[in-house]
């Protein structure tokens, strides 16, 4: 079991090994996404206190096996007599006893097995905590991307509104349009400026939260990509297969499996603790020589081997310990099933959100293309004094709304993919 734990530790030591979306791959502008986000994930894995605590708990659990698999300390007794005890060979001056107790056969091995399994369960808990952290980091990164992209879109919209204002002002000066058009644009520009200011404040707050999440100072620089494209999801059949396997490869489920196995070993330990312990020792007595006689072996020290056997006659505590281990195993199995049911439910919702986001992105792309064409026609019509300026402003507002909705859909798709990465954290690990 110890060699297995060493191999297990080496295999999974790297915090980022096996990462990457198995079902959906995101490409950020000029490859910046993968590099930047992977760096943040590495920083989070190395610095996040919760992950560090989970790994430290695993290292602490590894120290249990040497403790429980060791023999109990031997007992050494020294007796010195105030009044000498007379023997045939002389007076007994001192007595030394050494005793070593040995648990029933297989007890120490069963204890070590239970401790190693619990340590492995702690390691799987660490992997699960780290997987949840990666999901949180990706989700926070997506929020920052959404706000940054929204600010950029609104700034571009300000430039569009400025061009509209110049057009409306020229039309007013030419006497072909009222001044109210210019005033309406000024009102809208003021609103957009306020929205940008609020978004910039929110962006700074989100960045500080992100830095705290990866355990950096709040003002540390964060690089966020400008563009986001999504490829179609792959291996839906693999997702279905994993569902049928009840996420048996997921760290959270492996953790429950190892705990259940550990409690099975603890049942063995409880049964063996109810069997006798055998003690082997030696007793050495120091004998002084007789002066009143000279028998054979006069003053010869005495050495006597000893054997002791414990009598576990009070059975109630052993039965209770075994029953406790059985109930704990049952509780672990129940928690495991609850976790599987929750993950199945969340997976269904994640797949729905991913599919919904993809369909919305495709819809917004089509609508943006049509709206851009319609917008050009309305601007042309207004320039020729045949169109309504209200329709131009409304179409611009519609385009802005579609752009913002597409950004939100991109963020939702990314978060859904991050959740899939968590569900199938062990996919493509090797």
Secondary structure as UniProt FT lines:
FT   HELIX           2..11
FT   TURN            15..18
FT   STRAND          26..28
FT   HELIX           29..31
FT   HELIX           32..47
FT   HELIX           49..68
FT   STRAND          75..87
FT   TURN            88..89
FT   STRAND          90..102
FT   TURN            105..106
FT   HELIX           107..173
FT   TURN            174..175
FT   HELIX           180..213
FT   TURN            214..215
FT   TURN            218..219
FT   STRAND          228..230
FT   HELIX           236..244
FT   TURN            245..249
FT   HELIX           251..273
FT   STRAND          278..287
FT   TURN            296..299
FT   STRAND          302..309
FT   HELIX           316..383
FT   TURN            384..385
FT   HELIX           389..423
FT   TURN            424..428
//
